[in-house]
Amino acid sequence: MAGAATPPPSSSSSASCGTDAAYLLFRGETLLPDGVHASLYAVALAYCFVGLSAVTARFFKSMEQIMRHSREVVVGVDPRTGAPVVRRDKVWNYTVADIALLAFGTSFPQISLATIDAIRNLGQLTAGGLGPGTLVGSAAFDLFPIHAVCVLMPRAGSKKKISDLGVWLVELFWSFWAYIWLYVILEVWTPRVITLWEASLTVLQYGLLLLHAYAQDKRCPFVSIPLYDPDS
C-alpha cells in the first residue's frame, strides 16, 4: 500500500549485519570462506605464540644474568698474612628469585592476558572472563599436571628428590590458600564483588609468601618448619 511505513529491520538482521561488518585482521575478512578464514586465524595465532616464546626466552636469559650476580663478603682475616678472607655470595636468594623472578617469567602470558582484559573492562560493572579464567586455570594446571609430570619424568632407577622440603611445603600451603582466599572474598564476604581492600589484601599476601619462604629457607625460629635434610 502506498504511503505505508516500512517496518524496522528485525534484531536478527541487525545482528547479522553487525557480525558481517566486524573484522579483526583486515576489513572484509568475514567475506572469505570459512576454511580460509580459519587458516588465517591459525597463522595469526601461531605468529603470536612465536613472538611470545621469543620474548619469554629473552626474559629467562635476563633472569639468568641477574641470578649470577654476586658480591664480595669479608668473612675473616688470614692469621698468617693478615689479609682479609673474602667470599663471594650471591646477591639474590635462590628461593625468593624462584618465587618472584622465575615465577613471573613462566606466568608472563597469563599475566599479560589478565592485564589486557582488566584494562579493556575498566569502568564496567563486571569483569571479563579471560583474565580471571586464565589465571585460575593456569594455577590449577601448575598445581596438578606439572607435579605429575615431574614425578613421571625421572628414569627408572634414578633418584630425584625435592631440594628443600620445607620451602616446598610453604609454597604448597600458599597455593591451596589462594583458592580458599578466592572463595572467601567472592562468596562469603562480598559475594560476586571485589572491593578495594580485598584486592589490597590479596596483593599483600604475595609479599607474605615471599617473607615466609625466605624465613623457611633461612630456618628462622618460630616461623619456619623444623625440617632438616638427613643427607646434609
C-alpha angles and dihedrals in degrees: 000000000000115000094020114141117249111242115244116256115268122253091248093057091047091050092049091050090050091050093049091050093051119098138168109182100032140338114284096017092130089066091067121096116274093248093053091043092053092046092053092052091047091054091046091050092049090049090053091050092050091051091047092050090051092051091046092050091053089047093054091049089053090050091051090053091050092049091053093059113113138174135213116252123188107226100173148317127281106243092211102048101017090229118139117258108232126199126188114228128184116255094217123059107234094225094051092044091050093053098037110031105023094039089052090050095051092044095045094108093051093044090050093051092046092049093049091047092049093050092049091052099045111137094018125118095231129048122234119258097228099072102043093038092051094049096045093044092048092049091051091048092050092048099051117015095037091054089048092052091049090054094048099043101073113093121247111279095018122118120226126166141167109274094217115019093184094058090045091054090050091052091045091052093051091046092058092040089058091063092046090049092051090052092049096051095040101042110017113034104028108000114222091351131099112205126202095252091049090053090047092051090050092055092045091054089063087061089049089053091054092048093046093049092047091049090050092049091051092042093235112189122252094013103054132074110250096236122140131182110247090205094058 
